[in-house]
Amino acid sequence: MKKKPNIVLFVPDSYRGDVLGHQGNPGALTPHLDSLVARDAVSYSNAFAQNPVCTPSRCSFMTGWYPHVHGHRSMRNMLKEHETSLLTVLRQEGYYVWWGGKNDLVRVRRREDYLRYCDEKFWPEGKYSEHMEYKQPPPLAADDPRCGAFYRGILTHDGEGARHYDQDTAWVLGAVDMIRNRPDDRPFFCYLPLGKPHPAYYAEKDLYDAINPDNLPPRIPKPDVGAHLPEVLNALRAAYRSDDISEEMWRDVKRIYYAMCTKVDALFGKVVEALVEQELYDDTWILFFSDHGDFAGDYSLPEKTHSTMQDSLVRVPLVIKPPAAVPTQRGNRQHLTELLDITATLYDLLDIDPGYAHQGTSLRASLAGDETAIHDAVFAEVGGRKDEEGFVNTDVDKMPPDSFYFRQSRAAIPHHQAGSHAVMCRTTQHKYVRRYYTGHHELFDLEADPGETRNVSGQPDYADVERRLETRLLDFFMHTSDVLPHEPDSRQI
């Protein structure tokens, strides 16, 4: 029986879908990703996460379920022991499951609990904890306006700051060692969720210097008064004191963010090089994608919200390099895709029945070059119950005032209804966001307003479009309201 191919899921946190050189962004320095797509991979330029924050997005792509199916719509509801996921299915299929990096996925109370989901949970201790060659910049004063931009600055080799521990590098070197010393009798599944380019915004000086600020795309401006956008955006801008942050500062935030993405690309290159070195490259699925994006200064905001679904937040990279035996036409694709298509694709091409219904669409035909549309629309969801806070960080009294999330939490608590329970339906031309508790829905004409700064919901000229997308949402929820196991129960005693 032929050995199944290996799988690498390389998942940076908060990596925007537009920071890729091979997709035409002149400011992005991503040579390793660009080279992979030029040789052997497919890159989807319209891939979308199912939630704009970490945990619900990860729960979705690991199960193949939309967030509403099992209530994974907030940071507080992680996968439980009884819930099936790609991790557990591949382990049952005989894969050696290695997990390095962060969690934000499963409920665990101690380290040993990870072994329900993987054969090895890597902790970067010993030699892996020595990556501290850079020093941090001096901390900003609590009243420095750059604190509101999640700005931290430039890492250098000299100076008087504390040494910076590069955890992402430690995790990647652990993955490289696993590839070199893998079990010989089993294929491996390497799950590598990194921390970068999640804010705070800081980068090594050499990477920062490599980013040409003149090549960076302009940021999306703060919407005009009367744009009819969620109030939480104004609340956050006030809490972050965005009006005190100059255009030059915001441009520097974007430059640092791009440098962080270049660092991620370099780490990705180390994993690919290890596969080539061990002669495993041709027999390995390599997938690069992110759980969500980042404002990086768009709308005069840093980081993200838990309750809005701009393309800055839900559009993500999706690069797939199949094994050599899988028919593949390399290059860029414009199809609308969703992260839960990853699960469907792997189950399909690995010929695995996971034992339950999942909701993604296999990309088998698209990888081979079929130009037929995969989805007529993509979907994302946010929020929880009406009595839940709209953000994860609600213990304000326990946070120091210079904490980056202190300001966000101060803003979020009075405005939590603006972040509760909404769903997005996005086509190639329009985006519709329906908000259950507030009733302040959003509709954007993406051809006339690609920055999503003018809400045209309720305008007569768009009435037919809005009705059509409302109906599409109804169809979506009817189609995805539940999932069934493949094995029926017996009615006999």
Order of alpha helices (4+ residues) and beta strands (2+ residues): beta-alpha-beta-alpha-alpha-beta-beta-beta-beta-beta-alpha-beta-beta-alpha-alpha-alpha-beta-alpha-beta-beta-beta-alpha-alpha-beta-alpha-beta-beta-beta-alpha
